[in-house]
Amino acid sequence: MDDISDILSGCTGFEWDAHNAEKNRRSHGVAPAECEEIFFNRPLVVAADVKHLEKEGRFYALGLTDEGRPLFAAFTVREGNIRIISARDMNRKERKVYESHEEDP
């Protein structure tokens, strides 16, 4: 499999399934635009989702929105677009992983 940063650097946009976008908004209060912000802010922690890797290359991302909201996003890459599967607030364990990647001031 290609390096995750190489995969992301080849992406040119985002793709949302209308049902998933509404489900994320309703269940987790995350709007598509808010979720997309994490891919432009640093640090961004991205790793392969090994539980779902066989069927389709899936990944997860941990990052902050422009307002500083810590989000978890599950996604795949299709035809040069980041396709968000789900997005929600980070849980305690994910936040700890994310904080370990933050740069020291």
N, C-alpha and C positions, 0 to 999 in steps of 0.2 A: 504494500500500500504506500502511496505517496505520503510525504511529510505533510502534516496537517497545515502548517503555515503555507506550504506551496499550494495546497488545495484552496485555502482561503484567499490567497493573493490572486488567484485566477477568477474569483467571483466578481460579478459586476452589478449585482442587485439582490433583492429579496423576493421571495415568493411565499404567499400565504394561502392555505386552504381556508375558504370562508368559514367553514364549520369550526376548524381548529382556532381560528382567530377569535371567533365569538365565544367559544368555550374558554379560552384563556382569559378573555375580558370578564366573562361572567363568573368563572370559578376562582380566578386569581387576581382580578383587577389589573391585568397587564394588557395595555393596548399595543398593537403591532409596532407603531412608531417608537414607543418607549423601549420595547424589546430590542429593536434594531440598534438603538443607541449604544448598547453594550459592546458591539463589534467595533466601535470607533473610539472607545475609551480604554485607557490602560491603567492597570494591567488587565489583560484578557487571558483567562486560563481556559484552554481548550484541550480536550482529550477525546479519544475514541470511546464510544459506548460499546464495550465488548459484549454486553448482553444482547444487543440488537445488531451487531456488526455483520453477521452472516447474511441476513436477508438484503440489507442495503447498508452502505457505509453511513453509519450514524455517529454523531458526535454530541458532546455536551459542552456548553460554555458557561463560565462564571464571570460576571462582570458587573460594572456599575452603570446605571443610567446617568444622564446629564445632571439629574437631581440628586445623585448619590444613592439611589435605591439598588441594593444588591440583588441581582437576578440570576437564576439558573435557566438556561434555555437548551432544549434538546433540538437538534437539527440535522438535516442531511444536505447534500449539495446535488442539485439537479441542473444540468445544462447551464452551468455558470452562475446559478443563483443559490443563495442560502435559503433553504426552505425550512421555516420554523415549524416544528412539530408541537412543542409545548413550551410554555414559559411561566415561571412562578418565582416567588421570593426564594432566596437561598435558605436552606435549613441550617441549623447550627453547625453541623459537620462540614457542609459545603463552604460556609462562611470562614471556618477555620482554615480550610485548604486555600481559599482565596486570599485570606490575610497573610498566609505564609509566602505568597507571591508578590505582595505589595513592596514597593521600593522604600528604602529608608530615606527620610528627608535629608 
